[in-house]
Amino acid sequence: MAAASKIQAARIHPLTSVRFFAALMVVLFHSFPVALPGFPPGALGQRWLSTWSVSVSFFFFLSGYILSVVYLRHGQPVNRRNFWAARFARIYPLFFATLVLDTPDVILWRIPVYGLKKAVLLTGWTFLFDLSMLQAWAPHFRMICGANWSLSVEALFYLLFPFAGPALWKLRGKKLWLAALAIYAAGLAVAGAAGGRLDEFSAGVFPPLHVPTFLLGILLARWQQEVRERPQGTPAPNLHQYGVLLVALLGYVLVVANVGTHIPILLVYDGLLAPVFACIIWSLSFADSLIARLFSLPWLVVLGEASYGLYLIHGPVWWYFYWIFGFEKVRIWYPFYLCSCIGLSVLSFYFLETPTRKWLLHRMAVRPRETMEAASDAQ
């Protein structure tokens, strides 16, 4: 059992590290155009930057994959109480902290429009609504710590996983592949239809449109488990992994080159790149490859574990820089801003997220199946 846990941890390390780069892409997507503007609309640089927020979709795919590896690989039912308690303990403390951190900024922006009293009252109602984690269901009402819309989506995933996960885990062979193709095609069809009825922002954050991406992550984990259960199942040669990574890179480049022209950006946000994510995760999940060992460097794994903090903290930190230094000087301080976000995310991981998770799990009398690293990858 201990040996199996070590093998699983070694497979997860590279996926943990890649989370850091995905979170960093979101930070740059939100802040880089303000710090260094200049890409004309439609230019390749602008299209490239516009797809960086697709990292959030990668998190959704990875969440389904990691939760399946942790909870489903033995084919047993998911203990719903323990699962939901473990998920709450991992994501809610920092979610709450960043709501508090970002609230003064929202009040400051609303004062010139509504006056102090009404600004405080409106922001109070917004804060209470966000606490429910339903903010992505009413996106135009959402105002505090904008990046946390994805946690509203994750909350839907966590609600569905104890039911959908075991059902999908029963699939084998052709049924597994047919299910994956059906979910992928149906997801894109529904997203395309929603794009004609909702504005781009609402359709981009609407939780049900991201469910197919999460389910495909579960199916990737199921397929890998099925391969490993075969008598002839052996780790893929390194050459195969590099080839799959190259295919993923080419697929991403092709999408970037055509986004906004032949490919609607909404489809990119709502699951179009799921095959690319599958290739990346598959190629990094073999612990004996050179690239997996490089992505398993301890300092990279730490940054990956802290990526949840980086994702949520960068928004409030940006506005504090804005109010302290002013718009023009924020550009000068931009490298320090990035370093501050990364440093604060690491501190948050060790001194806020990990202790509060342990305390909450102890209070709820829950012993999670997730290690802290797996718990970090799954949100």
ZIZICOR-V147537 format. One record per run of one state. SS is the DSSP state (H for helix, E for strand, L for the rest). FROM is the first residue (numbers start at 1). LEN is the number of residues. If there is no record, write none. Layout:
BEGIN
((SS:FROM:LEN) (SS:FROM:LEN))
END
This chain:
BEGIN
((L:1:1) (H:2:34) (L:36:8) (H:44:7) (L:51:1) (H:52:20) (L:72:8) (H:80:35) (L:115:1) (H:116:16) (L:132:3) (H:135:4) (L:139:7) (H:146:24) (L:170:3) (H:173:23) (L:196:4) (H:200:6) (L:206:1) (H:207:23) (L:230:8) (H:238:21) (E:259:1) (L:260:3) (E:263:1) (L:264:1) (H:265:5) (L:270:4) (H:274:11) (L:285:5) (H:290:5) (L:295:3) (H:298:8) (L:306:1) (H:307:19) (L:326:1) (H:327:6) (L:333:1) (H:334:30) (L:364:8) (H:372:6) (L:378:2))
END
